């Protein structure tokens, strides 16, 4: 990305990020880091799992994102009785009024949108959760033996409540691994919460359209042109391999981790670091960009053992330890 045109594109993406966050924060108070990670997922053609306690505006954030980016939006509330066809769509019998002939017609489900919100995704059984797998990985769905492509851009953002366990179904590891980022949404700061309390939640003016589908697709294409130095690629590989309790892994990883992150995590870590650099207006990723996205890329891919649970050790602490160990 050395020529003048590419440098201009680089600058335009950084400006676009600023405009998007500024517009969304007319409705969402604070949560700048969450917003940036969501934009990273979009830039990387990825999907995101947003975890946070009730009342943090997780649903509103994703809906607002679709509004400012002019993306088609669908929301589905995951419940214990939800069926796979409620997500992907189903075939119904349709009668031609002129001829009287009947034929099957496919009625697309909510997954046929640019941006789908899977609200409280852990409230539905694994059978229904699995309906997301093909869409997330292959950008298509199969129903009644026929395959239907999904329009791009296509992204799934799922939410889950970490404190409520009754009536929930933990996401299978295979599904978790398809989420490029696991985004932790925290409580707002004191002044931010004061602004939330004073905000009139019943008076939400429409947000301005900042970017359309074409500009998003162009930004996604630009990401593939971001160069990566050998030292950064090596750092990413060493960081991911450092989470596995084998070989020359740190002692604390051997002590607390059953399974570490796999090769898909390394791929995602590198591409999200590129996106973070692009959003920051920098021509190529550095270690600071890798370290910034590492928790969101790796936290849902580490399987901690019973000892870690009893000592209330979080995956983020393991990741921070690995980063420090690599130096």
C-alpha positions, 0 to 999 in steps of 0.5 A, spaced: 500 500 500 505 504 497 502 508 492 498 515 492 491 512 491 492 506 496 494 511 501 488 516 500 484 509 501 487 508 507 486 515 510 478 514 508 477 508 512 480 511 518 475 517 517 470 513 515 471 509 522 471 516 526 464 518 522 461 511 524 462 511 531 460 519 532 454 517 529 452 511 533 454 514 539 448 519 538 444 513 540 449 509 544 453 512 550 460 510 550 462 503 549 468 506 544 472 499 544 466 495 543 464 499 537 471 499 534 471 491 535 464 491 531 467 495 525 473 490 525 469 484 524 465 488 519 471 489 515 474 482 516 467 479 513 467 476 520 461 475 525 461 477 532 459 474 539 457 480 544 457 478 551 454 482 557 449 483 562 442 485 560 441 493 559 447 495 556 444 496 549 447 490 545 441 489 541 440 497 540 448 497 538 447 492 532 440 495 530 444 502 530 450 499 526 445 497 520 442 503 520 448 508 519 451 503 514 445 502 510 444 494 511 438 490 511 437 488 518 433 482 521 433 480 528 431 473 531 429 472 538 432 465 540 428 461 545 428 454 547 422 452 542 426 455 536 427 451 530 432 451 525 427 452 519 425 459 523 432 461 522 434 459 515 427 459 512 422 453 509 418 451 503 410 452 503 405 450 498 403 455 494 397 455 489 397 458 482 390 461 482 389 461 474 391 454 473 390 451 480 397 448 480 400 447 487 408 447 488 413 448 493 416 455 494 421 457 499 420 462 504 427 465 506 428 466 513 431 472 517 438 469 516 437 472 509 439 479 511 446 483 510 446 484 518 442 478 522 442 479 530 441 473 534 439 475 540 440 471 546 443 465 542 444 461 548 437 460 549 436 455 544 438 448 543 444 446 540 440 443 534 437 450 532 444 453 534 447 449 528 443 452 523 447 458 523 454 454 522 453 453 514 451 460 513 457 463 518 462 459 514 459 458 507 455 464 506 449 459 504 444 455 507 441 448 505 433 447 505 429 441 503 435 439 499 436 445 495 442 450 497 441 458 497 446 463 497 446 469 501 447 476 499 454 479 501 456 483 505 453 478 510 454 478 518 451 475 524 452 478 531 449 474 537 448 476 544 448 472 550 447 474 557 453 471 562 450 471 568 444 467 567 445 459 566 438 456 568 434 455 561 440 456 557 445 452 552 452 453 552 454 454 545 458 448 542 466 449 541 465 448 533 460 454 533 464 458 538 470 458 533 466 460 527 465 467 531 471 471 529 471 475 535 468 474 542 466 482 544 465 483 552 461 489 553 462 492 560 458 497 564 459 504 562 463 509 566 460 513 571 459 519 567 457 515 561 451 512 566 449 519 568 448 521 561 444 514 559 440 516 565 438 523 563 437 520 556 430 520 553 430 513 551 423 514 547 425 520 543 430 516 538 431 520 532 433 517 525 441 516 524 444 519 518 447 514 513 454 514 513 456 508 508 453 504 504 454 497 502 458 498 496 463 502 500 463 497 505 465 491 500 470 496 497 473 497 504 473 489 505 477 488 499 482 493 501 484 489 507 487 484 503 492 489 500 495 491 507 502 488 507 504 484 513 511 483 515 514 476 517 516 478 524 508 480 525 506 473 522 511 470 526 509 473 533 501 471 531 503 464 530 507 464 537 502 468 541 497 462 538 501 456 540 503 459 546 496 458 549 496 451 548 499 446 553 504 442 549 511 443 547 514 449 550 508 453 553 508 457 559 508 453 566 501 457 567 498 455 561 500 447 562 497 449 569 490 452 567 488 450 560 486 444 557 485 446 550 488 452 546 487 456 540 487 452 533 490 455 526 483 458 525 485 463 531 491 465 528 488 466 521 483 471 525 488 474 529 492 476 523 486 479 519 483 483 525 490 486 526 490 488 519 483 491 520 485 494 526 491 498 523 487 500 517 482 503 522 487 507 525 490 509 519 496 505 519 499 502 513 501 495 516 499 492 523 504 492 529 504 488 535 500 493 538 494 492 533 495 484 535 495 485 542 489 490 542 485 484 538 488 478 541 483 478 547 477 478 543 480 473 538 482 468 543 478 468 549 472 464 547 477 459 544 481 457 550 478 451 554 480 452 561 480 446 566 477 445 573 483 448 577 482 455 573 475 455 574 475 454 582 481 459 582 476 464 578 481 465 573 479 468 566 481 467 559 483 474 558 488 473 564 491 467 560 492 471 554 495 477 557 500 472 561 502 469 554 503 476 551 508 478 557 511 471 556 513 472 549 515 479 550 
